Each structure stands twice: as C-alpha cells, then as structure tokens.
Amino acid sequence: MSDAQHDGYDGEGFGEAKYWFNSRTGQVEHGLLSSSIDRIGPFDTAEDAARAPEVLKERSKAWAEEDAAEDRWGDSDGAR
C-alpha cells in the first residue's frame, strides 16, 4: 500500500464531488472542469461556491485590516 493510500488521497477523484467557482467565467462548476488557475474552492454546495467572490473580498479586507493593525502596533511609544 502506497503512502498516498494511507492518507486517503489516491491522486484521483480529488475535488470531483465538490463545487468550484471559476474566476475566469464567473460560473459555478461541479467537479474539476476547468484549469486549476481559474478555480476557487472546493465548496460543499453550489450556493457556497457562488458566494466565492464575496467571501474573497471579505477575507481580503479582514487581512488588510489585520496587516494595518500590525503595522501600527507599538507606534505610540516607538517600541516593536
């Protein structure tokens, strides 16, 4: 038995039963239909996949706010 079989991933069928958002076409896809560079996911439902652009925007905003907060840390006394 190979190492891939031990961890439950056999290299085949990964993500085929999931939903993906295609960032190039703006469409939800079921399974691995498009190039990996265009796919966002995987998601358990088509509805979740359809929200991918909104989720990415929310997460990007949160990450930018976290980065800005880290940049400001210690500014009042100059310590870092």
Secondary structure, DSSP 8 states (H G I E B T S, - for coil): --HHHHTT--SSSTTTTSEEEETTTTEEEESS-S-GGGEEEEESSHHHHHTHHHHHHHHHHHHHHHHHHHHHTTTTTT--
